[in-house]
Amino acid sequence: MGFFEKVYENALSHELRLTGLSVAQQQGYDVVYKDILAGHYIADLIVEGRLVVELKVARALNDFHLAQCANYLRASNLRLGLIMNFAHARLEFRRVVSNF
């Protein structure tokens, strides 16, 4: 395993900004149910206000990670997500599309 997720988040954010893209880190989204605050999600990165990027340092990506990203998409009203796993020498990633 490599660094903690925050290290990859900061480095990737920097690289994306160097290319001219706008990047929000630790963007929070409220989940409202019947006029009450039912929860709060925090996405690692939002790129160009259109893409949720969730960073992981895990043995492998699994259904929990996919569900987590799908929840971020629902909470943010965005359609496209990307999960990136930096735990191995070769980057593992998955694209997640919301159908809401």
Rosetta blueprint (number, residue, H / E / L):
1 M L
2 G L
3 F L
4 F L
5 E H
6 K H
7 V H
8 Y H
9 E H
10 N H
11 A H
12 L H
13 S H
14 H H
15 E H
16 L H
17 R H
18 L H
19 T L
20 G L
21 L L
22 S L
23 V E
24 A E
25 Q E
26 Q E
27 Q E
28 G E
29 Y E
30 D E
31 V E
32 V E
33 Y E
34 K L
35 D L
36 I E
37 L E
38 A E
39 G E
40 H E
41 Y E
42 I E
43 A E
44 D E
45 L E
46 I E
47 V E
48 E L
49 G L
50 R L
51 L E
52 V E
53 V E
54 E E
55 L E
56 K E
57 V L
58 A L
59 R L
60 A L
61 L L
62 N L
63 D H
64 F H
65 H H
66 L H
67 A H
68 Q H
69 C H
70 A H
71 N H
72 Y H
73 L H
74 R H
75 A H
76 S H
77 N L
78 L L
79 R L
80 L E
81 G E
82 L E
83 I E
84 M E
85 N E
86 F L
87 A L
88 H L
89 A L
90 R L
91 L L
92 E E
93 F E
94 R E
95 R E
96 V E
97 V E
98 S L
99 N L
100 F L
